């Protein structure tokens, strides 16, 4: 199976460049999220794909009530 990971002028395979539509759409499809969710995750944790994936999995693995409880506990 061919590797469809976008290759852009020396860009590391584990970096997401949200300025490039090809990157944005590739990673959105790979992680089964929207391009906007990719942008939000990159804003939150940086452009490393593995960190973005963990962030997205963490945000989908809990309910809104769980997120609110964590926010209240942090205050």
PDB file of N, H, CA, C and O in Angstrom:
ATOM      1  N   UNK A   1       0.850  -1.179   0.000  1.00  0.00           N
ATOM      2  CA  UNK A   1       0.000   0.000   0.000  1.00  0.00           C
ATOM      3  C   UNK A   1       0.895   1.241   0.000  1.00  0.00           C
ATOM      4  O   UNK A   1       1.770   1.361   0.857  1.00  0.00           O
ATOM      5  N   UNK A   2       0.698   2.149  -0.925  1.00  0.00           N
ATOM      6  H   UNK A   2      -0.013   2.051  -1.621  1.00  0.00           H
ATOM      7  CA  UNK A   2       1.546   3.344  -0.980  1.00  0.00           C
ATOM      8  C   UNK A   2       1.282   4.286   0.186  1.00  0.00           C
ATOM      9  O   UNK A   2       0.173   4.360   0.715  1.00  0.00           O
ATOM     10  N   UNK A   3       2.325   4.998   0.569  1.00  0.00           N
ATOM     11  H   UNK A   3       3.226   4.938   0.140  1.00  0.00           H
ATOM     12  CA  UNK A   3       2.228   5.982   1.649  1.00  0.00           C
ATOM     13  C   UNK A   3       1.761   7.300   1.048  1.00  0.00           C
ATOM     14  O   UNK A   3       2.467   7.896   0.235  1.00  0.00           O
ATOM     15  N   UNK A   4       0.568   7.764   1.444  1.00  0.00           N
ATOM     16  H   UNK A   4      -0.006   7.280   2.104  1.00  0.00           H
ATOM     17  CA  UNK A   4       0.010   8.999   0.903  1.00  0.00           C
ATOM     18  C   UNK A   4       0.352  10.228   1.728  1.00  0.00           C
ATOM     19  O   UNK A   4      -0.203  11.301   1.491  1.00  0.00           O
ATOM     20  N   UNK A   5       1.262  10.094   2.700  1.00  0.00           N
ATOM     21  H   UNK A   5       1.713   9.223   2.894  1.00  0.00           H
ATOM     22  CA  UNK A   5       1.645  11.234   3.522  1.00  0.00           C
ATOM     23  C   UNK A   5       2.213  12.326   2.625  1.00  0.00           C
ATOM     24  O   UNK A   5       3.107  12.059   1.822  1.00  0.00           O
ATOM     25  N   UNK A   6       1.709  13.546   2.748  1.00  0.00           N
ATOM     26  H   UNK A   6       0.983  13.763   3.400  1.00  0.00           H
ATOM     27  CA  UNK A   6       2.215  14.630   1.908  1.00  0.00           C
ATOM     28  C   UNK A   6       3.693  14.896   2.172  1.00  0.00           C
ATOM     29  O   UNK A   6       4.149  14.852   3.314  1.00  0.00           O
ATOM     30  N   UNK A   7       4.419  15.168   1.122  1.00  0.00           N
ATOM     31  H   UNK A   7       4.049  15.203   0.193  1.00  0.00           H
ATOM     32  CA  UNK A   7       5.829  15.522   1.236  1.00  0.00           C
ATOM     33  C   UNK A   7       6.001  16.933   0.688  1.00  0.00           C
ATOM     34  O   UNK A   7       5.709  17.183  -0.482  1.00  0.00           O
ATOM     35  N   UNK A   8       6.460  17.837   1.502  1.00  0.00           N
ATOM     36  H   UNK A   8       6.696  17.634   2.453  1.00  0.00           H
ATOM     37  CA  UNK A   8       6.610  19.226   1.085  1.00  0.00           C
ATOM     38  C   UNK A   8       7.993  19.718   1.468  1.00  0.00           C
ATOM     39  O   UNK A   8       8.329  19.787   2.650  1.00  0.00           O
ATOM     40  N   UNK A   9       8.773  20.050   0.494  1.00  0.00           N
ATOM     41  H   UNK A   9       8.500  19.993  -0.466  1.00  0.00           H
ATOM     42  CA  UNK A   9      10.089  20.668   0.639  1.00  0.00           C
ATOM     43  C   UNK A   9      10.769  20.387   1.974  1.00  0.00           C
ATOM     44  O   UNK A   9      11.001  21.303   2.763  1.00  0.00           O
ATOM     45  N   UNK A  10      11.081  19.138   2.220  1.00  0.00           N
ATOM     46  H   UNK A  10      10.891  18.394   1.579  1.00  0.00           H
ATOM     47  CA  UNK A  10      11.838  18.785   3.410  1.00  0.00           C
ATOM     48  C   UNK A  10      11.031  18.712   4.683  1.00  0.00           C
ATOM     49  O   UNK A  10      11.594  18.498   5.756  1.00  0.00           O
ATOM     50  N   UNK A  11       9.739  18.882   4.592  1.00  0.00           N
ATOM     51  H   UNK A  11       9.282  19.056   3.720  1.00  0.00           H
ATOM     52  CA  UNK A  11       8.908  18.833   5.801  1.00  0.00           C
ATOM     53  C   UNK A  11       8.957  17.446   6.420  1.00  0.00           C
ATOM     54  O   UNK A  11       8.864  16.439   5.718  1.00  0.00           O
ATOM     55  N   UNK A  12       9.101  17.400   7.722  1.00  0.00           N
ATOM     56  H   UNK A  12       9.177  18.218   8.292  1.00  0.00           H
ATOM     57  CA  UNK A  12       9.134  16.123   8.430  1.00  0.00           C
ATOM     58  C   UNK A  12       7.797  15.414   8.282  1.00  0.00           C
ATOM     59  O   UNK A  12       6.746  16.051   8.210  1.00  0.00           O
ATOM     60  N   UNK A  13       7.851  14.093   8.239  1.00  0.00           N
ATOM     61  H   UNK A  13       8.704  13.576   8.298  1.00  0.00           H
ATOM     62  CA  UNK A  13       6.643  13.299   8.053  1.00  0.00           C
ATOM     63  C   UNK A  13       5.697  13.411   9.236  1.00  0.00           C
ATOM     64  O   UNK A  13       4.512  13.104   9.097  1.00  0.00           O
ATOM     65  N   UNK A  14       6.171  13.832  10.372  1.00  0.00           N
ATOM     66  H   UNK A  14       7.133  14.081  10.484  1.00  0.00           H
ATOM     67  CA  UNK A  14       5.298  13.893  11.550  1.00  0.00           C
ATOM     68  C   UNK A  14       4.886  15.321  11.901  1.00  0.00           C
ATOM     69  O   UNK A  14       4.442  15.585  13.018  1.00  0.00           O
ATOM     70  N   UNK A  15       5.030  16.226  10.960  1.00  0.00           N
ATOM     71  H   UNK A  15       5.390  16.011  10.052  1.00  0.00           H
ATOM     72  CA  UNK A  15       4.643  17.616  11.187  1.00  0.00           C
ATOM     73  C   UNK A  15       3.431  17.964  10.331  1.00  0.00           C
ATOM     74  O   UNK A  15       3.334  17.543   9.179  1.00  0.00           O
ATOM     75  N   UNK A  16       2.517  18.727  10.898  1.00  0.00           N
ATOM     76  H   UNK A  16       2.596  19.068  11.834  1.00  0.00           H
ATOM     77  CA  UNK A  16       1.321  19.165  10.181  1.00  0.00           C
ATOM     78  C   UNK A  16       1.459  20.653   9.893  1.00  0.00           C
ATOM     79  O   UNK A  16       1.616  21.463  10.807  1.00  0.00           O
ATOM     80  N   UNK A  17       1.399  20.998   8.629  1.00  0.00           N
ATOM     81  H   UNK A  17       1.272  20.340   7.887  1.00  0.00           H
ATOM     82  CA  UNK A  17       1.457  22.403   8.232  1.00  0.00           C
ATOM     83  C   UNK A  17       0.044  22.849   7.872  1.00  0.00           C
ATOM     84  O   UNK A  17      -0.444  22.550   6.782  1.00  0.00           O
ATOM     85  N   UNK A  18      -0.611  23.559   8.777  1.00  0.00           N
ATOM     86  H   UNK A  18      -0.215  23.802   9.662  1.00  0.00           H
ATOM     87  CA  UNK A  18      -2.005  23.965   8.563  1.00  0.00           C
ATOM     88  C   UNK A  18      -2.137  25.027   7.470  1.00  0.00           C
ATOM     89  O   UNK A  18      -3.248  25.346   7.049  1.00  0.00           O
ATOM     90  N   UNK A  19      -1.014  25.571   7.011  1.00  0.00           N
ATOM     91  H   UNK A  19      -0.111  25.311   7.353  1.00  0.00           H
ATOM     92  CA  UNK A  19      -1.053  26.545   5.919  1.00  0.00           C
ATOM     93  C   UNK A  19      -1.184  25.864   4.556  1.00  0.00           C
ATOM     94  O   UNK A  19      -1.506  26.512   3.561  1.00  0.00           O
ATOM     95  N   UNK A  20      -0.932  24.553   4.519  1.00  0.00           N
ATOM     96  H   UNK A  20      -0.670  24.026   5.327  1.00  0.00           H
ATOM     97  CA  UNK A  20      -1.016  23.796   3.270  1.00  0.00           C
ATOM     98  C   UNK A  20      -2.294  22.970   3.250  1.00  0.00           C
ATOM     99  O   UNK A  20      -2.483  22.085   4.085  1.00  0.00           O
ATOM    100  N   UNK A  21      -3.164  23.263   2.299  1.00  0.00           N
ATOM    101  H   UNK A  21      -3.011  23.982   1.621  1.00  0.00           H
ATOM    102  CA  UNK A  21      -4.443  22.548   2.210  1.00  0.00           C
ATOM    103  C   UNK A  21      -4.256  21.041   2.099  1.00  0.00           C
ATOM    104  O   UNK A  21      -5.016  20.278   2.696  1.00  0.00           O
ATOM    105  N   UNK A  22      -3.247  20.600   1.338  1.00  0.00           N
ATOM    106  H   UNK A  22      -2.629  21.220   0.853  1.00  0.00           H
ATOM    107  CA  UNK A  22      -3.007  19.161   1.195  1.00  0.00           C
ATOM    108  C   UNK A  22      -2.728  18.516   2.545  1.00  0.00           C
ATOM    109  O   UNK A  22      -3.272  17.456   2.855  1.00  0.00           O
ATOM    110  N   UNK A  23      -1.883  19.152   3.346  1.00  0.00           N
ATOM    111  H   UNK A  23      -1.441  20.013   3.094  1.00  0.00           H
ATOM    112  CA  UNK A  23      -1.572  18.638   4.684  1.00  0.00           C
ATOM    113  C   UNK A  23      -2.825  18.607   5.549  1.00  0.00           C
ATOM    114  O   UNK A  23      -3.132  17.602   6.189  1.00  0.00           O
ATOM    115  N   UNK A  24      -3.525  19.700   5.556  1.00  0.00           N
ATOM    116  H   UNK A  24      -3.276  20.517   5.036  1.00  0.00           H
ATOM    117  CA  UNK A  24      -4.715  19.837   6.391  1.00  0.00           C
ATOM    118  C   UNK A  24      -5.738  18.750   6.069  1.00  0.00           C
ATOM    119  O   UNK A  24      -6.279  18.109   6.971  1.00  0.00           O
ATOM    120  N   UNK A  25      -5.993  18.552   4.802  1.00  0.00           N
ATOM    121  H   UNK A  25      -5.554  19.072   4.069  1.00  0.00           H
ATOM    122  CA  UNK A  25      -6.992  17.553   4.404  1.00  0.00           C
ATOM    123  C   UNK A  25      -6.488  16.127   4.604  1.00  0.00           C
ATOM    124  O   UNK A  25      -7.265  15.243   4.965  1.00  0.00           O
ATOM    125  N   UNK A  26      -5.197  15.892   4.376  1.00  0.00           N
ATOM    126  H   UNK A  26      -4.565  16.610   4.083  1.00  0.00           H
ATOM    127  CA  UNK A  26      -4.633  14.561   4.611  1.00  0.00           C
ATOM    128  C   UNK A  26      -4.801  14.162   6.080  1.00  0.00           C
ATOM    129  O   UNK A  26      -5.316  13.086   6.382  1.00  0.00           O
ATOM    130  N   UNK A  27      -4.362  15.038   6.986  1.00  0.00           N
ATOM    131  H   UNK A  27      -3.944  15.913   6.740  1.00  0.00           H
ATOM    132  CA  UNK A  27      -4.404  14.700   8.415  1.00  0.00           C
ATOM    133  C   UNK A  27      -5.837  14.664   8.936  1.00  0.00           C
ATOM    134  O   UNK A  27      -6.148  13.855   9.810  1.00  0.00           O
ATOM    135  N   UNK A  28      -6.708  15.514   8.425  1.00  0.00           N
ATOM    136  H   UNK A  28      -6.455  16.171   7.715  1.00  0.00           H
ATOM    137  CA  UNK A  28      -8.117  15.474   8.833  1.00  0.00           C
ATOM    138  C   UNK A  28      -8.727  14.124   8.464  1.00  0.00           C
ATOM    139  O   UNK A  28      -9.451  13.523   9.258  1.00  0.00           O
ATOM    140  N   UNK A  29      -8.431  13.658   7.266  1.00  0.00           N
ATOM    141  H   UNK A  29      -7.843  14.146   6.621  1.00  0.00           H
ATOM    142  CA  UNK A  29      -8.946  12.353   6.836  1.00  0.00           C
ATOM    143  C   UNK A  29      -8.322  11.236   7.670  1.00  0.00           C
ATOM    144  O   UNK A  29      -9.019  10.317   8.102  1.00  0.00           O
ATOM    145  N   UNK A  30      -7.023  11.313   7.893  1.00  0.00           N
ATOM    146  H   UNK A  30      -6.457  12.059   7.542  1.00  0.00           H
ATOM    147  CA  UNK A  30      -6.317  10.273   8.652  1.00  0.00           C
ATOM    148  C   UNK A  30      -6.867  10.151  10.073  1.00  0.00           C
ATOM    149  O   UNK A  30      -7.027   9.042  10.581  1.00  0.00           O
ATOM    150  N   UNK A  31      -7.153  11.277  10.710  1.00  0.00           N
ATOM    151  H   UNK A  31      -7.023  12.178  10.297  1.00  0.00           H
ATOM    152  CA  UNK A  31      -7.634  11.262  12.098  1.00  0.00           C
ATOM    153  C   UNK A  31      -9.159  11.288  12.191  1.00  0.00           C
ATOM    154  O   UNK A  31      -9.713  11.306  13.290  1.00  0.00           O
ATOM    155  N   UNK A  32      -9.837  11.289  11.049  1.00  0.00           N
ATOM    156  H   UNK A  32      -9.387  11.274  10.156  1.00  0.00           H
ATOM    157  CA  UNK A  32     -11.300  11.275  10.988  1.00  0.00           C
ATOM    158  C   UNK A  32     -11.912  12.459  11.740  1.00  0.00           C
ATOM    159  O   UNK A  32     -12.814  12.300  12.564  1.00  0.00           O
ATOM    160  N   UNK A  33     -11.396  13.640  11.432  1.00  0.00           N
ATOM    161  H   UNK A  33     -10.663  13.769  10.763  1.00  0.00           H
ATOM    162  CA  UNK A  33     -11.886  14.887  12.027  1.00  0.00           C
ATOM    163  C   UNK A  33     -11.995  15.929  10.913  1.00  0.00           C
ATOM    164  O   UNK A  33     -11.657  15.652   9.762  1.00  0.00           O
ATOM    165  N   UNK A  34     -12.459  17.110  11.255  1.00  0.00           N
ATOM    166  H   UNK A  34     -12.733  17.336  12.190  1.00  0.00           H
ATOM    167  CA  UNK A  34     -12.552  18.188  10.273  1.00  0.00           C
ATOM    168  C   UNK A  34     -11.231  18.956  10.209  1.00  0.00           C
ATOM    169  O   UNK A  34     -10.441  18.915  11.152  1.00  0.00           O
ATOM    170  N   UNK A  35     -10.993  19.654   9.103  1.00  0.00           N
ATOM    171  H   UNK A  35     -11.635  19.687   8.337  1.00  0.00           H
ATOM    172  CA  UNK A  35      -9.806  20.508   9.039  1.00  0.00           C
ATOM    173  C   UNK A  35      -9.772  21.546  10.169  1.00  0.00           C
ATOM    174  O   UNK A  35      -8.698  21.864  10.680  1.00  0.00           O
ATOM    175  N   UNK A  36     -10.924  22.067  10.559  1.00  0.00           N
ATOM    176  H   UNK A  36     -11.796  21.809  10.144  1.00  0.00           H
ATOM    177  CA  UNK A  36     -10.956  23.030  11.670  1.00  0.00           C
ATOM    178  C   UNK A  36     -10.493  22.388  12.972  1.00  0.00           C
ATOM    179  O   UNK A  36      -9.819  23.031  13.777  1.00  0.00           O
ATOM    180  N   UNK A  37     -10.852  21.125  13.183  1.00  0.00           N
ATOM    181  H   UNK A  37     -11.400  20.602  12.530  1.00  0.00           H
ATOM    182  CA  UNK A  37     -10.400  20.432  14.391  1.00  0.00           C
ATOM    183  C   UNK A  37      -8.884  20.235  14.364  1.00  0.00           C
ATOM    184  O   UNK A  37      -8.231  20.310  15.405  1.00  0.00           O
ATOM    185  N   UNK A  38      -8.327  19.987  13.186  1.00  0.00           N
ATOM    186  H   UNK A  38      -8.858  19.927  12.340  1.00  0.00           H
ATOM    187  CA  UNK A  38      -6.870  19.876  13.061  1.00  0.00           C
ATOM    188  C   UNK A  38      -6.230  21.211  13.441  1.00  0.00           C
ATOM    189  O   UNK A  38      -5.268  21.243  14.208  1.00  0.00           O
ATOM    190  N   UNK A  39      -6.761  22.311  12.906  1.00  0.00           N
ATOM    191  H   UNK A  39      -7.542  22.285  12.282  1.00  0.00           H
ATOM    192  CA  UNK A  39      -6.217  23.638  13.221  1.00  0.00           C
ATOM    193  C   UNK A  39      -6.282  23.922  14.719  1.00  0.00           C
ATOM    194  O   UNK A  39      -5.316  24.416  15.301  1.00  0.00           O
ATOM    195  N   UNK A  40      -7.410  23.613  15.340  1.00  0.00           N
ATOM    196  H   UNK A  40      -8.195  23.211  14.867  1.00  0.00           H
ATOM    197  CA  UNK A  40      -7.563  23.848  16.777  1.00  0.00           C
ATOM    198  C   UNK A  40      -6.573  23.003  17.578  1.00  0.00           C
ATOM    199  O   UNK A  40      -5.992  23.480  18.553  1.00  0.00           O
ATOM    200  N   UNK A  41      -6.384  21.757  17.166  1.00  0.00           N
ATOM    201  H   UNK A  41      -6.856  21.370  16.374  1.00  0.00           H
ATOM    202  CA  UNK A  41      -5.455  20.875  17.870  1.00  0.00           C
ATOM    203  C   UNK A  41      -4.018  21.369  17.715  1.00  0.00           C
ATOM    204  O   UNK A  41      -3.247  21.344  18.675  1.00  0.00           O
ATOM    205  N   UNK A  42      -3.655  21.815  16.518  1.00  0.00           N
ATOM    206  H   UNK A  42      -4.281  21.836  15.738  1.00  0.00           H
ATOM    207  CA  UNK A  42      -2.310  22.347  16.297  1.00  0.00           C
ATOM    208  C   UNK A  42      -2.103  23.599  17.145  1.00  0.00           C
ATOM    209  O   UNK A  42      -1.024  23.792  17.706  1.00  0.00           O
ATOM    210  N   UNK A  43      -3.112  24.442  17.243  1.00  0.00           N
ATOM    211  H   UNK A  43      -3.988  24.286  16.787  1.00  0.00           H
ATOM    212  CA  UNK A  43      -3.020  25.620  18.114  1.00  0.00           C
ATOM    213  C   UNK A  43      -2.806  25.213  19.566  1.00  0.00           C
ATOM    214  O   UNK A  43      -2.083  25.885  20.302  1.00  0.00           O
ATOM    215  N   UNK A  44      -3.433  24.117  19.978  1.00  0.00           N
ATOM    216  H   UNK A  44      -4.021  23.572  19.380  1.00  0.00           H
ATOM    217  CA  UNK A  44      -3.367  23.681  21.376  1.00  0.00           C
ATOM    218  C   UNK A  44      -2.062  22.976  21.729  1.00  0.00           C
ATOM    219  O   UNK A  44      -1.504  23.204  22.802  1.00  0.00           O
ATOM    220  N   UNK A  45      -1.563  22.107  20.817  1.00  0.00           N
ATOM    221  H   UNK A  45      -2.015  21.921  19.944  1.00  0.00           H
ATOM    222  CA  UNK A  45      -0.421  21.260  21.193  1.00  0.00           C
ATOM    223  C   UNK A  45       0.774  21.354  20.262  1.00  0.00           C
ATOM    224  O   UNK A  45       1.791  20.705  20.505  1.00  0.00           O
ATOM    225  N   UNK A  46       0.677  22.140  19.209  1.00  0.00           N
ATOM    226  H   UNK A  46      -0.149  22.667  19.011  1.00  0.00           H
ATOM    227  CA  UNK A  46       1.781  22.229  18.258  1.00  0.00           C
ATOM    228  C   UNK A  46       1.531  21.372  17.031  1.00  0.00           C
ATOM    229  O   UNK A  46       0.485  20.734  16.910  1.00  0.00           O
ATOM    230  N   UNK A  47       2.489  21.360  16.127  1.00  0.00           N
ATOM    231  H   UNK A  47       3.338  21.878  16.225  1.00  0.00           H
ATOM    232  CA  UNK A  47       2.281  20.747  14.813  1.00  0.00           C
ATOM    233  C   UNK A  47       2.734  19.296  14.699  1.00  0.00           C
ATOM    234  O   UNK A  47       2.625  18.707  13.624  1.00  0.00           O
ATOM    235  N   UNK A  48       3.228  18.718  15.760  1.00  0.00           N
ATOM    236  H   UNK A  48       3.316  19.196  16.634  1.00  0.00           H
ATOM    237  CA  UNK A  48       3.655  17.316  15.703  1.00  0.00           C
ATOM    238  C   UNK A  48       2.426  16.411  15.611  1.00  0.00           C
ATOM    239  O   UNK A  48       1.551  16.448  16.477  1.00  0.00           O
ATOM    240  N   UNK A  49       2.370  15.601  14.558  1.00  0.00           N
ATOM    241  H   UNK A  49       3.081  15.571  13.855  1.00  0.00           H
ATOM    242  CA  UNK A  49       1.190  14.780  14.282  1.00  0.00           C
ATOM    243  C   UNK A  49       0.840  13.851  15.437  1.00  0.00           C
ATOM    244  O   UNK A  49      -0.339  13.677  15.745  1.00  0.00           O
ATOM    245  N   UNK A  50       1.828  13.257  16.076  1.00  0.00           N
ATOM    246  H   UNK A  50       2.786  13.398  15.826  1.00  0.00           H
ATOM    247  CA  UNK A  50       1.538  12.335  17.182  1.00  0.00           C
ATOM    248  C   UNK A  50       0.894  13.061  18.357  1.00  0.00           C
ATOM    249  O   UNK A  50       0.014  12.510  19.018  1.00  0.00           O
ATOM    250  N   UNK A  51       1.322  14.287  18.622  1.00  0.00           N
ATOM    251  H   UNK A  51       2.036  14.735  18.085  1.00  0.00           H
ATOM    252  CA  UNK A  51       0.728  15.075  19.703  1.00  0.00           C
ATOM    253  C   UNK A  51      -0.692  15.514  19.336  1.00  0.00           C
ATOM    254  O   UNK A  51      -1.592  15.505  20.176  1.00  0.00           O
ATOM    255  N   UNK A  52      -0.877  15.895  18.079  1.00  0.00           N
ATOM    256  H   UNK A  52      -0.146  15.903  17.397  1.00  0.00           H
ATOM    257  CA  UNK A  52      -2.210  16.280  17.608  1.00  0.00           C
ATOM    258  C   UNK A  52      -3.154  15.091  17.727  1.00  0.00           C
ATOM    259  O   UNK A  52      -4.291  15.237  18.174  1.00  0.00           O
ATOM    260  N   UNK A  53      -2.683  13.916  17.327  1.00  0.00           N
ATOM    261  H   UNK A  53      -1.759  13.797  16.963  1.00  0.00           H
ATOM    262  CA  UNK A  53      -3.517  12.713  17.413  1.00  0.00           C
ATOM    263  C   UNK A  53      -3.922  12.427  18.859  1.00  0.00           C
ATOM    264  O   UNK A  53      -5.090  12.148  19.129  1.00  0.00           O
ATOM    265  N   UNK A  54      -2.976  12.495  19.782  1.00  0.00           N
ATOM    266  H   UNK A  54      -2.027  12.722  19.563  1.00  0.00           H
ATOM    267  CA  UNK A  54      -3.292  12.246  21.193  1.00  0.00           C
ATOM    268  C   UNK A  54      -4.275  13.288  21.718  1.00  0.00           C
ATOM    269  O   UNK A  54      -5.193  12.952  22.467  1.00  0.00           O
ATOM    270  N   UNK A  55      -4.091  14.535  21.334  1.00  0.00           N
ATOM    271  H   UNK A  55      -3.346  14.808  20.726  1.00  0.00           H
ATOM    272  CA  UNK A  55      -5.001  15.600  21.754  1.00  0.00           C
ATOM    273  C   UNK A  55      -6.412  15.328  21.237  1.00  0.00           C
ATOM    274  O   UNK A  55      -7.386  15.448  21.981  1.00  0.00           O
ATOM    275  N   UNK A  56      -6.517  14.963  19.970  1.00  0.00           N
ATOM    276  H   UNK A  56      -5.726  14.866  19.365  1.00  0.00           H
ATOM    277  CA  UNK A  56      -7.829  14.690  19.386  1.00  0.00           C
ATOM    278  C   UNK A  56      -8.481  13.474  20.026  1.00  0.00           C
ATOM    279  O   UNK A  56      -9.683  13.485  20.292  1.00  0.00           O
ATOM    280  N   UNK A  57      -7.712  12.440  20.272  1.00  0.00           N
ATOM    281  H   UNK A  57      -6.736  12.431  20.055  1.00  0.00           H
ATOM    282  CA  UNK A  57      -8.267  11.243  20.919  1.00  0.00           C
ATOM    283  C   UNK A  57      -8.722  11.569  22.330  1.00  0.00           C
ATOM    284  O   UNK A  57      -9.766  11.092  22.776  1.00  0.00           O
ATOM    285  N   UNK A  58      -7.948  12.376  23.031  1.00  0.00           N
ATOM    286  H   UNK A  58      -7.100  12.763  22.669  1.00  0.00           H
ATOM    287  CA  UNK A  58      -8.315  12.764  24.389  1.00  0.00           C
ATOM    288  C   UNK A  58      -9.572  13.597  24.417  1.00  0.00           C
ATOM    289  O   UNK A  58     -10.402  13.438  25.311  1.00  0.00           O
ATOM    290  N   UNK A  59      -9.727  14.482  23.452  1.00  0.00           N
ATOM    291  H   UNK A  59      -9.052  14.611  22.725  1.00  0.00           H
ATOM    292  CA  UNK A  59     -10.909  15.343  23.445  1.00  0.00           C
ATOM    293  C   UNK A  59     -12.151  14.579  23.025  1.00  0.00           C
ATOM    294  O   UNK A  59     -13.264  14.969  23.380  1.00  0.00           O
ATOM    295  N   UNK A  60     -11.980  13.502  22.279  1.00  0.00           N
ATOM    296  H   UNK A  60     -11.076  13.186  21.991  1.00  0.00           H
ATOM    297  CA  UNK A  60     -13.136  12.705  21.865  1.00  0.00           C
ATOM    298  C   UNK A  60     -13.449  11.609  22.872  1.00  0.00           C
ATOM    299  O   UNK A  60     -14.530  11.022  22.832  1.00  0.00           O
ATOM    300  N   UNK A  61     -12.517  11.328  23.774  1.00  0.00           N
ATOM    301  H   UNK A  61     -11.638  11.805  23.807  1.00  0.00           H
ATOM    302  CA  UNK A  61     -12.695  10.220  24.706  1.00  0.00           C
ATOM    303  C   UNK A  61     -13.464  10.621  25.953  1.00  0.00           C
ATOM    304  O   UNK A  61     -13.667   9.796  26.844  1.00  0.00           O
ATOM    305  N   UNK A  62     -13.888  11.860  26.029  1.00  0.00           N
ATOM    306  H   UNK A  62     -13.723  12.530  25.305  1.00  0.00           H
ATOM    307  CA  UNK A  62     -14.608  12.301  27.217  1.00  0.00           C
ATOM    308  C   UNK A  62     -15.856  13.080  26.811  1.00  0.00           C
ATOM    309  O   UNK A  62     -15.965  13.581  25.692  1.00  0.00           O
ATOM    310  N   UNK A  63     -16.771  13.163  27.735  1.00  0.00           N
ATOM    311  H   UNK A  63     -16.681  12.756  28.644  1.00  0.00           H
ATOM    312  CA  UNK A  63     -17.998  13.909  27.487  1.00  0.00           C
ATOM    313  C   UNK A  63     -17.783  15.375  27.827  1.00  0.00           C
ATOM    314  O   UNK A  63     -16.770  15.738  28.425  1.00  0.00           O
ATOM    315  N   UNK A  64     -18.719  16.201  27.451  1.00  0.00           N
ATOM    316  H   UNK A  64     -19.541  15.907  26.965  1.00  0.00           H
ATOM    317  CA  UNK A  64     -18.656  17.610  27.792  1.00  0.00           C
ATOM    318  C   UNK A  64     -18.644  17.780  29.310  1.00  0.00           C
ATOM    319  O   UNK A  64     -17.933  18.641  29.829  1.00  0.00           O
ATOM    320  N   UNK A  65     -19.420  16.971  30.024  1.00  0.00           N
ATOM    321  H   UNK A  65     -19.997  16.271  29.603  1.00  0.00           H
ATOM    322  CA  UNK A  65     -19.449  17.040  31.490  1.00  0.00           C
ATOM    323  C   UNK A  65     -18.071  16.727  32.071  1.00  0.00           C
ATOM    324  O   UNK A  65     -17.643  17.358  33.037  1.00  0.00           O
ATOM    325  N   UNK A  66     -17.376  15.749  31.477  1.00  0.00           N
ATOM    326  H   UNK A  66     -17.724  15.237  30.692  1.00  0.00           H
ATOM    327  CA  UNK A  66     -16.020  15.428  31.931  1.00  0.00           C
ATOM    328  C   UNK A  66     -15.092  16.620  31.737  1.00  0.00           C
ATOM    329  O   UNK A  66     -14.301  16.951  32.621  1.00  0.00           O
ATOM    330  N   UNK A  67     -15.192  17.266  30.571  1.00  0.00           N
ATOM    331  H   UNK A  67     -15.834  16.998  29.853  1.00  0.00           H
ATOM    332  CA  UNK A  67     -14.357  18.428  30.291  1.00  0.00           C
ATOM    333  C   UNK A  67     -14.643  19.559  31.280  1.00  0.00           C
ATOM    334  O   UNK A  67     -13.714  20.205  31.764  1.00  0.00           O
ATOM    335  N   UNK A  68     -15.923  19.804  31.584  1.00  0.00           N
ATOM    336  H   UNK A  68     -16.678  19.279  31.191  1.00  0.00           H
ATOM    337  CA  UNK A  68     -16.292  20.854  32.533  1.00  0.00           C
ATOM    338  C   UNK A  68     -15.783  20.521  33.927  1.00  0.00           C
ATOM    339  O   UNK A  68     -15.317  21.407  34.644  1.00  0.00           O
ATOM    340  N   UNK A  69     -15.865  19.258  34.316  1.00  0.00           N
ATOM    341  H   UNK A  69     -16.243  18.538  33.734  1.00  0.00           H
ATOM    342  CA  UNK A  69     -15.377  18.839  35.631  1.00  0.00           C
ATOM    343  C   UNK A  69     -13.872  19.049  35.734  1.00  0.00           C
ATOM    344  O   UNK A  69     -13.376  19.486  36.773  1.00  0.00           O
ATOM    345  N   UNK A  70     -13.144  18.742  34.668  1.00  0.00           N
ATOM    346  H   UNK A  70     -13.547  18.388  33.824  1.00  0.00           H
ATOM    347  CA  UNK A  70     -11.696  18.965  34.670  1.00  0.00           C
ATOM    348  C   UNK A  70     -11.383  20.445  34.792  1.00  0.00           C
ATOM    349  O   UNK A  70     -10.467  20.834  35.517  1.00  0.00           O
ATOM    350  N   UNK A  71     -12.140  21.269  34.087  1.00  0.00           N
ATOM    351  H   UNK A  71     -12.884  20.954  33.499  1.00  0.00           H
ATOM    352  CA  UNK A  71     -11.931  22.715  34.154  1.00  0.00           C
ATOM    353  C   UNK A  71     -12.193  23.254  35.543  1.00  0.00           C
ATOM    354  O   UNK A  71     -11.454  24.117  36.018  1.00  0.00           O
ATOM    355  N   UNK A  72     -13.230  22.764  36.205  1.00  0.00           N
ATOM    356  H   UNK A  72     -13.831  22.064  35.819  1.00  0.00           H
ATOM    357  CA  UNK A  72     -13.559  23.202  37.562  1.00  0.00           C
ATOM    358  C   UNK A  72     -12.500  22.731  38.548  1.00  0.00           C
ATOM    359  O   UNK A  72     -12.159  23.455  39.484  1.00  0.00           O
ATOM    360  N   UNK A  73     -11.983  21.536  38.349  1.00  0.00           N
ATOM    361  H   UNK A  73     -12.261  20.949  37.589  1.00  0.00           H
ATOM    362  CA  UNK A  73     -10.964  20.992  39.248  1.00  0.00           C
ATOM    363  C   UNK A  73      -9.652  21.758  39.116  1.00  0.00           C
ATOM    364  O   UNK A  73      -8.906  21.890  40.086  1.00  0.00           O
ATOM    365  N   UNK A  74      -9.374  22.260  37.924  1.00  0.00           N
ATOM    366  H   UNK A  74      -9.981  22.153  37.136  1.00  0.00           H
ATOM    367  CA  UNK A  74      -8.134  22.998  37.691  1.00  0.00           C
ATOM    368  C   UNK A  74      -8.184  24.400  38.285  1.00  0.00           C
ATOM    369  O   UNK A  74      -7.142  25.019  38.499  1.00  0.00           O
ATOM    370  N   UNK A  75      -9.372  24.899  38.550  1.00  0.00           N
ATOM    371  H   UNK A  75     -10.219  24.396  38.376  1.00  0.00           H
ATOM    372  CA  UNK A  75      -9.524  26.270  39.068  1.00  0.00           C
ATOM    373  C   UNK A  75      -9.240  26.359  40.536  1.00  0.00           C
ATOM    374  O   UNK A  75      -9.324  27.441  41.118  1.00  0.00           O
TER     375      UNK A  75
END
